[in-house]
Amino acid sequence: MNSFIKIFIVGLIFSVGFLSSNIYAEINPQTEPGTGIGNIIMNQPLQPTQPITDERTDQKASPSDWIKENQILVFNSQVVLDLKNAEWATFTDTHSMEPVLSARSNAIEVRPKSTDEIQVGDIISYKSEYADGIIIHRVIEKNEDDNGVYFILKGDNNPKPDPGKIRFEQIQRVVVAIVY
């Protein structure tokens, strides 16, 4: 009699599971209706019932990989970056690139050789026709017009892009490392 009860309980559990999977399959858009949970469509992208939207409108492109792993040497007593023509940079307190850069940040910059090296997401320093001094902002667009390649830049903390198209001749350097 003991084995009969065990078989009955296993059968009951199976039946409840089978019925609940069929009910689940009817309301779950990732399954074929009426086929049960065991027949979820595999190897196919899930079809959302509502469009997926990226609610983070402040997402920024990441800078390019200017320093390869084999150029970084870490020792107990020092860190060595094997970079040619690197220069040290400090920043003024404009708040335009916070929280990435502030007046307390330091950076290492290199001079780019061509427009091909500069990508959307890179942080560059450039001379502007609209402001005195050197501006350090992120590339948010790279495009081409009748005058050649141009870049649109924006401070991460600024509401709008910088005025005008920035040409390669205006670019001074690219930030390749930030030291906090």
Summary of the structure (lengths in Angstrom):
residues: 180
radius of gyration: 28.6
end to end distance: 74.7
largest distance: 94.0
contacts: 426
relative contact order: 0.14
helix: 21%
strand: 28%
